[in-house]
């Protein structure tokens, strides 16, 4: 079986000066903090994937979705390779709910100056390369 590179979409949801991060559980990125997001489906627009994944994971509706960059991430211990496309989106109201308890322990809003650790590899790499986009 050949290895495939997967495409993920990470949704940086802003509310004021904070962003929403979830504490991951399960095999992929367990015990790290990440934005909502997931796999881009065949034929799906990035904006549609972002809206769908955020709603499936948190129950929130996002608007003003804008592509801001990508990362090329290799998870050596998991033998996975992802291109993650990051978008910024707005969410003016509502509380994030844990709708996929097998994948996420909790959702919390964090100031960019006080992000939790450890961050999920794609998010950490995005911030190293393009943190200024979020300011």
N, C-alpha and C positions, 0 to 999 in steps of 0.2 A: 504494500500500500504506500503510495507516495504521500509525502507531507505537503500540506497546503498552507499558504499564508491566509489568515482570516482578516476580515476588515471589521473593525469595531467603530462605534460612534460613542464618544464621551460627551456628555452634556453638562457644561458648566452653567449652573443656574444661579443667577445673581438676584439678590434682593437687598437693595441698599448697598452696603459695603461688605456683604457676606455672601458666601457660596455654600451650596448644599453638598454635603458629603455623607456617604453611608459606610458603615463598618461591614466589610465583606466577610462572609463565612463560606465554607465549602472548599473544594480542592483548588480553585483558580484564584490566587491572590488572597487567600484566607488571612484574616486579622490585619488587613490593610484598609485604608480609607480611600474611597473612590467616588467619582461623580456617578450619577445615574447614567445608564447607557447599555449598549449591547451590540449584537451582530447586525450588520447591514444585510437585509434579505435581498435575494436576486430581484433585480428590476426596481428596487425601492429607492426613492429619493432620500438624500441625507436628512433633509428637514423632516420628512415623514417618519424616518427611523427615530430621530430624536424625540419627536412628539409621542410616538408610540411607546418607546422604551420608558420615557419619564412617566407616562400615565400608567403603564403596566407595573412599574416598580414603586411608584409613590402616590399615585392618584392625582398628581398635580397636572395642570395644563400650562404649557409654556408658549410664549409668543416671542416675536422679534429674534428669530433664530438666525445666527450669523456664523459662517465657517471662519475659524481663526487659526487653524494649523493642523499639523498631524505629527505623530511620532511613529518610529519604527522600532518595535519592542520584541526582544527575544527572551522568552521565559525558559532558561536553560533547564532548570530542575523539572519543569513540566513538559518540556519538549514541544513548546508552542511558539508560534511566531505571528505577531499581529501588527497590522498597520491600524492605528487608531486616529480617526478624524475627530478633532475637537471642534465643538460649536459652543457659542455663548448664547444663552437664552434668558429671557426675563420671566419671572413668576411673581406677580404682585401680591397674591393672597393665597390662603389655604395652608394646611399643615400636611407635611409629608407623612404618609403612613407606610409601614412596612408591609407591602403587599406580596412580597416573595420572601417569606421568613427562612426559606432554605438557602437563600443567597445573601441576605442582608440582616444584620442584627439590629441596627438602628440608623436613623437619619438625623443629622444635626447641622445647624447653620454655623459656619466659622468665618471669622475675619481672616482676610488674606495674610495678616501679620501673625496670626495664631492658629495656623493649620495643624491638625493632629499628625502624629507619626505612628507607624510608618505609612507613607502614602503608597497607593497602588502604582506599580512601575510606570505605566503610561502617564499617569498624572504627575509623578515625580519628574519624569523626563520632559513633559510638556512645560512644567514650571521652570526647569533649568534652562530651556531653550527660548521660551516665549512668555515669561511671567508678565512682562510689560503690557501685554495685550489685555490683561485683566484689570489694570489700574484705571 
